[in-house]
Amino acid sequence: MSVGSTKDVNIVVLWDKYDDVANLYYVGQNELSIVEGFSLNGEEVNMGDPDTLLNFTLFGQSYAPANH
C-alpha cells in the first residue's frame, strides 16, 4: 500500500480472510477500496478452485485492461 497503484500499474487483490467473506480490493496509495461489480464480493470462496482464479482473471482484464 505504500506504493499502491499508479497511472501505469493497477493493483487488485482478491482477499478471503479465514473467518470472513472475500472481496476484491483496489490497492491505492495508502488505501484499500472494494471494487464494485465483482461477482464474488461478499461470498465465501474456495481460493484453491480454478474457477475462482478464472473469475478473478477475467474480471481483472475488463476492470483494468493492460496495453502489454
Distance bins in CASP14 RR format, pairs under 12 A and 6 or more apart:
PFRMAT RR
TARGET T0000
AUTHOR 0000-0000-0000
RMODE 2
METHOD distances of the structure
MODEL  1
1 11 0 0 0 0 1 0 0 0 0 0 0
1 13 0 0 0 0 0 1 0 0 0 0 0
1 25 0 0 0 0 1 0 0 0 0 0 0
1 26 0 0 0 0 0 1 0 0 0 0 0
1 27 1 0 1 0 0 0 0 0 0 0 0
1 28 1 0 0 1 0 0 0 0 0 0 0
1 29 1 0 0 1 0 0 0 0 0 0 0
1 30 1 0 1 0 0 0 0 0 0 0 0
1 31 1 0 0 1 0 0 0 0 0 0 0
1 32 1 0 0 1 0 0 0 0 0 0 0
1 33 0 0 0 0 0 1 0 0 0 0 0
2 11 0 0 0 0 0 1 0 0 0 0 0
2 27 0 0 0 0 0 1 0 0 0 0 0
2 28 0 0 0 0 0 1 0 0 0 0 0
2 29 1 0 0 1 0 0 0 0 0 0 0
2 30 1 0 0 1 0 0 0 0 0 0 0
2 31 0 0 0 0 0 1 0 0 0 0 0
3 9 0 0 0 0 1 0 0 0 0 0 0
3 11 0 0 0 0 1 0 0 0 0 0 0
3 27 0 0 0 0 1 0 0 0 0 0 0
3 28 0 0 0 0 1 0 0 0 0 0 0
3 29 1 0 0 1 0 0 0 0 0 0 0
3 30 0 0 0 0 1 0 0 0 0 0 0
4 10 0 0 0 0 1 0 0 0 0 0 0
4 11 1 0 1 0 0 0 0 0 0 0 0
4 12 0 0 0 0 0 1 0 0 0 0 0
4 13 0 0 0 0 0 1 0 0 0 0 0
4 25 0 0 0 0 0 1 0 0 0 0 0
4 26 0 0 0 0 1 0 0 0 0 0 0
4 27 1 0 1 0 0 0 0 0 0 0 0
4 28 1 0 1 0 0 0 0 0 0 0 0
4 29 1 0 1 0 0 0 0 0 0 0 0
4 30 1 0 0 1 0 0 0 0 0 0 0
4 31 0 0 0 0 1 0 0 0 0 0 0
4 32 0 0 0 0 1 0 0 0 0 0 0
4 33 0 0 0 0 0 1 0 0 0 0 0
5 11 1 0 1 0 0 0 0 0 0 0 0
5 12 0 0 0 0 1 0 0 0 0 0 0
5 13 0 0 0 0 0 1 0 0 0 0 0
5 25 0 0 0 0 0 1 0 0 0 0 0
5 26 1 0 0 1 0 0 0 0 0 0 0
5 27 1 0 1 0 0 0 0 0 0 0 0
5 28 1 0 1 0 0 0 0 0 0 0 0
5 29 1 0 0 1 0 0 0 0 0 0 0
5 30 0 0 0 0 0 1 0 0 0 0 0
5 31 0 0 0 0 1 0 0 0 0 0 0
5 32 0 0 0 0 0 1 0 0 0 0 0
5 33 0 0 0 0 0 1 0 0 0 0 0
5 35 0 0 0 0 0 1 0 0 0 0 0
5 63 0 0 0 0 0 1 0 0 0 0 0
5 64 0 0 0 0 1 0 0 0 0 0 0
6 27 0 0 0 0 0 1 0 0 0 0 0
6 28 0 0 0 0 1 0 0 0 0 0 0
6 29 0 0 0 0 1 0 0 0 0 0 0
6 64 0 0 0 0 0 1 0 0 0 0 0
7 28 0 0 0 0 0 1 0 0 0 0 0
7 29 0 0 0 0 0 1 0 0 0 0 0
7 64 0 0 0 0 0 1 0 0 0 0 0
7 67 0 0 0 0 0 1 0 0 0 0 0
8 64 0 0 0 0 0 1 0 0 0 0 0
8 66 0 0 0 0 1 0 0 0 0 0 0
8 67 0 0 0 0 1 0 0 0 0 0 0
8 68 0 0 0 0 0 1 0 0 0 0 0
9 26 0 0 0 0 0 1 0 0 0 0 0
9 27 0 0 0 0 1 0 0 0 0 0 0
9 28 0 0 0 0 0 1 0 0 0 0 0
9 29 0 0 0 0 0 1 0 0 0 0 0
9 64 0 0 0 0 1 0 0 0 0 0 0
9 66 0 0 0 0 1 0 0 0 0 0 0
9 67 0 0 0 0 0 1 0 0 0 0 0
9 68 0 0 0 0 0 1 0 0 0 0 0
10 24 0 0 0 0 0 1 0 0 0 0 0
10 25 0 0 0 0 0 1 0 0 0 0 0
10 26 1 0 0 1 0 0 0 0 0 0 0
10 27 0 0 0 0 1 0 0 0 0 0 0
10 28 0 0 0 0 1 0 0 0 0 0 0
10 35 0 0 0 0 0 1 0 0 0 0 0
10 60 0 0 0 0 1 0 0 0 0 0 0
10 61 0 0 0 0 0 1 0 0 0 0 0
10 62 0 0 0 0 0 1 0 0 0 0 0
10 63 1 0 0 1 0 0 0 0 0 0 0
10 64 1 1 0 0 0 0 0 0 0 0 0
10 65 0 0 0 0 1 0 0 0 0 0 0
10 66 0 0 0 0 1 0 0 0 0 0 0
10 67 0 0 0 0 0 1 0 0 0 0 0
11 24 0 0 0 0 0 1 0 0 0 0 0
11 25 0 0 0 0 1 0 0 0 0 0 0
11 26 1 0 0 1 0 0 0 0 0 0 0
11 27 1 1 0 0 0 0 0 0 0 0 0
11 28 1 0 0 1 0 0 0 0 0 0 0
11 29 0 0 0 0 0 1 0 0 0 0 0
11 31 0 0 0 0 0 1 0 0 0 0 0
11 32 0 0 0 0 1 0 0 0 0 0 0
11 33 0 0 0 0 0 1 0 0 0 0 0
11 35 0 0 0 0 0 1 0 0 0 0 0
11 60 0 0 0 0 0 1 0 0 0 0 0
11 63 0 0 0 0 0 1 0 0 0 0 0
11 64 0 0 0 0 1 0 0 0 0 0 0
12 23 0 0 0 0 0 1 0 0 0 0 0
12 24 1 0 0 1 0 0 0 0 0 0 0
12 25 1 0 0 1 0 0 0 0 0 0 0
12 26 1 0 1 0 0 0 0 0 0 0 0
12 27 1 0 0 1 0 0 0 0 0 0 0
12 28 0 0 0 0 1 0 0 0 0 0 0
12 32 0 0 0 0 0 1 0 0 0 0 0
12 33 0 0 0 0 0 1 0 0 0 0 0
12 34 0 0 0 0 0 1 0 0 0 0 0
12 35 1 0 0 1 0 0 0 0 0 0 0
12 38 0 0 0 0 1 0 0 0 0 0 0
12 41 0 0 0 0 0 1 0 0 0 0 0
12 56 0 0 0 0 1 0 0 0 0 0 0
12 57 0 0 0 0 0 1 0 0 0 0 0
12 59 0 0 0 0 1 0 0 0 0 0 0
12 60 1 0 0 1 0 0 0 0 0 0 0
12 61 0 0 0 0 0 1 0 0 0 0 0
12 62 0 0 0 0 0 1 0 0 0 0 0
12 63 1 0 0 1 0 0 0 0 0 0 0
12 64 1 0 0 1 0 0 0 0 0 0 0
13 22 0 0 0 0 0 1 0 0 0 0 0
13 23 0 0 0 0 1 0 0 0 0 0 0
13 24 1 0 0 1 0 0 0 0 0 0 0
13 25 1 0 1 0 0 0 0 0 0 0 0
13 26 0 0 0 0 1 0 0 0 0 0 0
13 27 1 0 0 1 0 0 0 0 0 0 0
13 28 0 0 0 0 0 1 0 0 0 0 0
13 32 0 0 0 0 1 0 0 0 0 0 0
13 33 0 0 0 0 0 1 0 0 0 0 0
13 34 0 0 0 0 0 1 0 0 0 0 0
13 35 0 0 0 0 1 0 0 0 0 0 0
13 38 0 0 0 0 0 1 0 0 0 0 0
13 47 0 0 0 0 0 1 0 0 0 0 0
13 56 0 0 0 0 1 0 0 0 0 0 0
13 60 0 0 0 0 0 1 0 0 0 0 0
14 21 0 0 0 0 0 1 0 0 0 0 0
14 22 1 0 0 1 0 0 0 0 0 0 0
14 23 1 0 0 1 0 0 0 0 0 0 0
14 24 1 0 1 0 0 0 0 0 0 0 0
14 25 1 0 0 1 0 0 0 0 0 0 0
14 26 0 0 0 0 0 1 0 0 0 0 0
14 27 0 0 0 0 0 1 0 0 0 0 0
14 34 0 0 0 0 0 1 0 0 0 0 0
14 35 0 0 0 0 1 0 0 0 0 0 0
14 38 0 0 0 0 1 0 0 0 0 0 0
14 39 0 0 0 0 0 1 0 0 0 0 0
14 40 1 0 0 1 0 0 0 0 0 0 0
14 41 0 0 0 0 1 0 0 0 0 0 0
14 42 0 0 0 0 0 1 0 0 0 0 0
14 43 0 0 0 0 0 1 0 0 0 0 0
14 45 1 0 0 1 0 0 0 0 0 0 0
14 46 0 0 0 0 0 1 0 0 0 0 0
14 47 1 0 0 1 0 0 0 0 0 0 0
14 48 0 0 0 0 0 1 0 0 0 0 0
14 49 0 0 0 0 0 1 0 0 0 0 0
14 52 1 0 0 1 0 0 0 0 0 0 0
14 53 0 0 0 0 1 0 0 0 0 0 0
14 54 0 0 0 0 0 1 0 0 0 0 0
14 55 0 0 0 0 1 0 0 0 0 0 0
14 56 1 0 1 0 0 0 0 0 0 0 0
14 57 0 0 0 0 1 0 0 0 0 0 0
14 59 0 0 0 0 1 0 0 0 0 0 0
14 60 0 0 0 0 1 0 0 0 0 0 0
14 63 0 0 0 0 0 1 0 0 0 0 0
15 21 0 0 0 0 1 0 0 0 0 0 0
15 22 1 0 0 1 0 0 0 0 0 0 0
15 23 1 0 0 1 0 0 0 0 0 0 0
15 24 1 0 0 1 0 0 0 0 0 0 0
15 25 1 0 1 0 0 0 0 0 0 0 0
15 26 0 0 0 0 0 1 0 0 0 0 0
15 27 0 0 0 0 0 1 0 0 0 0 0
15 32 0 0 0 0 1 0 0 0 0 0 0
15 34 0 0 0 0 1 0 0 0 0 0 0
15 35 0 0 0 0 0 1 0 0 0 0 0
15 38 0 0 0 0 0 1 0 0 0 0 0
15 40 0 0 0 0 0 1 0 0 0 0 0
15 41 0 0 0 0 0 1 0 0 0 0 0
15 42 0 0 0 0 0 1 0 0 0 0 0
15 45 0 0 0 0 0 1 0 0 0 0 0
15 47 0 0 0 0 1 0 0 0 0 0 0
15 56 0 0 0 0 0 1 0 0 0 0 0
16 22 1 1 0 0 0 0 0 0 0 0 0
16 23 0 0 0 0 1 0 0 0 0 0 0
16 24 0 0 0 0 0 1 0 0 0 0 0
16 25 0 0 0 0 0 1 0 0 0 0 0
16 40 0 0 0 0 1 0 0 0 0 0 0
16 41 0 0 0 0 0 1 0 0 0 0 0
16 42 0 0 0 0 1 0 0 0 0 0 0
16 43 0 0 0 0 1 0 0 0 0 0 0
16 44 1 0 0 1 0 0 0 0 0 0 0
16 45 1 0 1 0 0 0 0 0 0 0 0
16 46 0 0 0 0 1 0 0 0 0 0 0
16 47 1 0 1 0 0 0 0 0 0 0 0
16 48 0 0 0 0 1 0 0 0 0 0 0
16 49 0 0 0 0 0 1 0 0 0 0 0
16 52 0 0 0 0 1 0 0 0 0 0 0
16 56 0 0 0 0 0 1 0 0 0 0 0
17 23 0 0 0 0 1 0 0 0 0 0 0
17 25 0 0 0 0 0 1 0 0 0 0 0
17 42 0 0 0 0 0 1 0 0 0 0 0
17 44 0 0 0 0 0 1 0 0 0 0 0
17 45 0 0 0 0 0 1 0 0 0 0 0
17 47 0 0 0 0 0 1 0 0 0 0 0
18 44 0 0 0 0 0 1 0 0 0 0 0
18 47 0 0 0 0 0 1 0 0 0 0 0
19 44 0 0 0 0 0 1 0 0 0 0 0
20 41 0 0 0 0 0 1 0 0 0 0 0
20 42 0 0 0 0 1 0 0 0 0 0 0
20 43 0 0 0 0 0 1 0 0 0 0 0
20 44 0 0 0 0 1 0 0 0 0 0 0
20 45 0 0 0 0 0 1 0 0 0 0 0
21 34 0 0 0 0 0 1 0 0 0 0 0
21 38 0 0 0 0 0 1 0 0 0 0 0
21 40 0 0 0 0 1 0 0 0 0 0 0
21 41 1 0 0 1 0 0 0 0 0 0 0
21 42 1 1 0 0 0 0 0 0 0 0 0
21 43 1 0 1 0 0 0 0 0 0 0 0
21 44 1 0 1 0 0 0 0 0 0 0 0
21 45 0 0 0 0 1 0 0 0 0 0 0
22 34 0 0 0 0 0 1 0 0 0 0 0
22 35 0 0 0 0 0 1 0 0 0 0 0
22 38 0 0 0 0 1 0 0 0 0 0 0
22 39 0 0 0 0 0 1 0 0 0 0 0
22 40 1 0 1 0 0 0 0 0 0 0 0
22 41 1 0 0 1 0 0 0 0 0 0 0
22 42 1 0 0 1 0 0 0 0 0 0 0
22 43 1 0 1 0 0 0 0 0 0 0 0
22 44 1 0 0 1 0 0 0 0 0 0 0
22 45 1 0 1 0 0 0 0 0 0 0 0
22 46 0 0 0 0 1 0 0 0 0 0 0
22 47 1 0 0 1 0 0 0 0 0 0 0
22 48 0 0 0 0 0 1 0 0 0 0 0
22 49 0 0 0 0 0 1 0 0 0 0 0
22 52 0 0 0 0 1 0 0 0 0 0 0
22 55 0 0 0 0 0 1 0 0 0 0 0
22 56 0 0 0 0 1 0 0 0 0 0 0
23 32 0 0 0 0 1 0 0 0 0 0 0
23 33 0 0 0 0 1 0 0 0 0 0 0
23 34 1 0 1 0 0 0 0 0 0 0 0
23 35 1 0 0 1 0 0 0 0 0 0 0
23 36 0 0 0 0 0 1 0 0 0 0 0
23 37 0 0 0 0 0 1 0 0 0 0 0
23 38 1 0 0 1 0 0 0 0 0 0 0
23 39 0 0 0 0 0 1 0 0 0 0 0
23 40 0 0 0 0 1 0 0 0 0 0 0
23 41 1 0 1 0 0 0 0 0 0 0 0
23 42 1 0 0 1 0 0 0 0 0 0 0
23 43 0 0 0 0 1 0 0 0 0 0 0
23 44 0 0 0 0 0 1 0 0 0 0 0
23 45 0 0 0 0 1 0 0 0 0 0 0
23 56 0 0 0 0 0 1 0 0 0 0 0
24 32 0 0 0 0 0 1 0 0 0 0 0
24 33 0 0 0 0 1 0 0 0 0 0 0
24 34 1 0 0 1 0 0 0 0 0 0 0
24 35 1 0 1 0 0 0 0 0 0 0 0
24 36 0 0 0 0 1 0 0 0 0 0 0
24 37 0 0 0 0 1 0 0 0 0 0 0
24 38 1 0 1 0 0 0 0 0 0 0 0
24 39 0 0 0 0 1 0 0 0 0 0 0
24 40 1 0 0 1 0 0 0 0 0 0 0
24 41 1 0 0 1 0 0 0 0 0 0 0
24 42 0 0 0 0 1 0 0 0 0 0 0
24 43 0 0 0 0 0 1 0 0 0 0 0
24 45 0 0 0 0 0 1 0 0 0 0 0
24 52 0 0 0 0 0 1 0 0 0 0 0
24 55 0 0 0 0 1 0 0 0 0 0 0
24 56 1 0 0 1 0 0 0 0 0 0 0
24 57 0 0 0 0 0 1 0 0 0 0 0
24 59 1 0 0 1 0 0 0 0 0 0 0
24 60 0 0 0 0 1 0 0 0 0 0 0
24 63 0 0 0 0 1 0 0 0 0 0 0
24 64 0 0 0 0 0 1 0 0 0 0 0
25 31 0 0 0 0 1 0 0 0 0 0 0
25 32 1 0 1 0 0 0 0 0 0 0 0
25 33 1 0 0 1 0 0 0 0 0 0 0
25 34 1 0 0 1 0 0 0 0 0 0 0
25 35 1 0 0 1 0 0 0 0 0 0 0
25 36 0 0 0 0 0 1 0 0 0 0 0
25 38 0 0 0 0 1 0 0 0 0 0 0
25 41 0 0 0 0 1 0 0 0 0 0 0
25 56 0 0 0 0 0 1 0 0 0 0 0
25 63 0 0 0 0 0 1 0 0 0 0 0
26 32 1 0 0 1 0 0 0 0 0 0 0
26 33 1 0 1 0 0 0 0 0 0 0 0
26 34 1 0 0 1 0 0 0 0 0 0 0
26 35 1 0 1 0 0 0 0 0 0 0 0
26 36 0 0 0 0 1 0 0 0 0 0 0
26 37 0 0 0 0 0 1 0 0 0 0 0
26 38 0 0 0 0 0 1 0 0 0 0 0
26 41 0 0 0 0 0 1 0 0 0 0 0
26 59 0 0 0 0 0 1 0 0 0 0 0
26 60 0 0 0 0 0 1 0 0 0 0 0
26 63 0 0 0 0 1 0 0 0 0 0 0
26 64 0 0 0 0 1 0 0 0 0 0 0
27 33 0 0 0 0 1 0 0 0 0 0 0
27 34 0 0 0 0 0 1 0 0 0 0 0
27 35 0 0 0 0 0 1 0 0 0 0 0
27 64 0 0 0 0 0 1 0 0 0 0 0
28 35 0 0 0 0 0 1 0 0 0 0 0
33 41 0 0 0 0 0 1 0 0 0 0 0
34 40 0 0 0 0 0 1 0 0 0 0 0
34 41 1 0 0 1 0 0 0 0 0 0 0
34 42 0 0 0 0 1 0 0 0 0 0 0
35 41 1 0 0 1 0 0 0 0 0 0 0
35 42 0 0 0 0 0 1 0 0 0 0 0
35 56 0 0 0 0 0 1 0 0 0 0 0
35 59 0 0 0 0 1 0 0 0 0 0 0
35 60 0 0 0 0 1 0 0 0 0 0 0
35 62 0 0 0 0 0 1 0 0 0 0 0
35 63 1 0 0 1 0 0 0 0 0 0 0
35 64 0 0 0 0 1 0 0 0 0 0 0
36 42 0 0 0 0 0 1 0 0 0 0 0
36 59 0 0 0 0 0 1 0 0 0 0 0
36 63 0 0 0 0 1 0 0 0 0 0 0
37 55 0 0 0 0 0 1 0 0 0 0 0
37 59 0 0 0 0 1 0 0 0 0 0 0
37 60 0 0 0 0 0 1 0 0 0 0 0
37 62 0 0 0 0 0 1 0 0 0 0 0
37 63 0 0 0 0 1 0 0 0 0 0 0
38 45 0 0 0 0 0 1 0 0 0 0 0
38 52 0 0 0 0 0 1 0 0 0 0 0
38 55 0 0 0 0 1 0 0 0 0 0 0
38 56 0 0 0 0 1 0 0 0 0 0 0
38 57 0 0 0 0 0 1 0 0 0 0 0
38 58 0 0 0 0 0 1 0 0 0 0 0
38 59 1 0 1 0 0 0 0 0 0 0 0
38 60 0 0 0 0 1 0 0 0 0 0 0
38 62 0 0 0 0 0 1 0 0 0 0 0
38 63 1 0 0 1 0 0 0 0 0 0 0
38 64 0 0 0 0 0 1 0 0 0 0 0
39 45 0 0 0 0 0 1 0 0 0 0 0
39 51 0 0 0 0 0 1 0 0 0 0 0
39 52 0 0 0 0 0 1 0 0 0 0 0
39 54 0 0 0 0 0 1 0 0 0 0 0
39 55 1 0 0 1 0 0 0 0 0 0 0
39 56 0 0 0 0 0 1 0 0 0 0 0
39 58 0 0 0 0 0 1 0 0 0 0 0
39 59 1 0 0 1 0 0 0 0 0 0 0
39 60 0 0 0 0 0 1 0 0 0 0 0
39 62 0 0 0 0 0 1 0 0 0 0 0
39 63 0 0 0 0 0 1 0 0 0 0 0
40 46 0 0 0 0 0 1 0 0 0 0 0
40 47 0 0 0 0 0 1 0 0 0 0 0
40 49 0 0 0 0 0 1 0 0 0 0 0
40 51 0 0 0 0 1 0 0 0 0 0 0
40 52 1 0 0 1 0 0 0 0 0 0 0
40 53 0 0 0 0 0 1 0 0 0 0 0
40 54 0 0 0 0 0 1 0 0 0 0 0
40 55 1 0 0 1 0 0 0 0 0 0 0
40 56 1 0 0 1 0 0 0 0 0 0 0
40 58 0 0 0 0 0 1 0 0 0 0 0
40 59 0 0 0 0 1 0 0 0 0 0 0
40 60 0 0 0 0 0 1 0 0 0 0 0
41 55 0 0 0 0 0 1 0 0 0 0 0
41 56 0 0 0 0 0 1 0 0 0 0 0
41 59 0 0 0 0 0 1 0 0 0 0 0
43 49 0 0 0 0 0 1 0 0 0 0 0
43 52 0 0 0 0 1 0 0 0 0 0 0
43 55 0 0 0 0 0 1 0 0 0 0 0
44 52 0 0 0 0 0 1 0 0 0 0 0
45 51 0 0 0 0 1 0 0 0 0 0 0
45 52 1 0 1 0 0 0 0 0 0 0 0
45 53 0 0 0 0 0 1 0 0 0 0 0
45 55 0 0 0 0 1 0 0 0 0 0 0
45 56 0 0 0 0 1 0 0 0 0 0 0
46 52 1 0 0 1 0 0 0 0 0 0 0
46 53 0 0 0 0 0 1 0 0 0 0 0
46 55 0 0 0 0 0 1 0 0 0 0 0
47 53 0 0 0 0 1 0 0 0 0 0 0
47 55 0 0 0 0 0 1 0 0 0 0 0
47 56 0 0 0 0 1 0 0 0 0 0 0
48 54 0 0 0 0 0 1 0 0 0 0 0
48 55 0 0 0 0 0 1 0 0 0 0 0
48 56 0 0 0 0 0 1 0 0 0 0 0
49 55 0 0 0 0 1 0 0 0 0 0 0
49 56 0 0 0 0 0 1 0 0 0 0 0
50 56 0 0 0 0 0 1 0 0 0 0 0
50 57 0 0 0 0 0 1 0 0 0 0 0
51 57 0 0 0 0 0 1 0 0 0 0 0
51 58 0 0 0 0 0 1 0 0 0 0 0
52 58 0 0 0 0 0 1 0 0 0 0 0
52 59 0 0 0 0 0 1 0 0 0 0 0
53 59 0 0 0 0 0 1 0 0 0 0 0
53 60 0 0 0 0 0 1 0 0 0 0 0
54 60 0 0 0 0 0 1 0 0 0 0 0
54 61 0 0 0 0 0 1 0 0 0 0 0
55 61 0 0 0 0 0 1 0 0 0 0 0
55 62 0 0 0 0 0 1 0 0 0 0 0
55 63 0 0 0 0 0 1 0 0 0 0 0
56 62 0 0 0 0 0 1 0 0 0 0 0
56 63 0 0 0 0 0 1 0 0 0 0 0
56 64 0 0 0 0 0 1 0 0 0 0 0
57 63 0 0 0 0 0 1 0 0 0 0 0
57 64 0 0 0 0 0 1 0 0 0 0 0
57 66 0 0 0 0 0 1 0 0 0 0 0
58 65 0 0 0 0 0 1 0 0 0 0 0
59 65 0 0 0 0 0 1 0 0 0 0 0
60 66 0 0 0 0 1 0 0 0 0 0 0
END
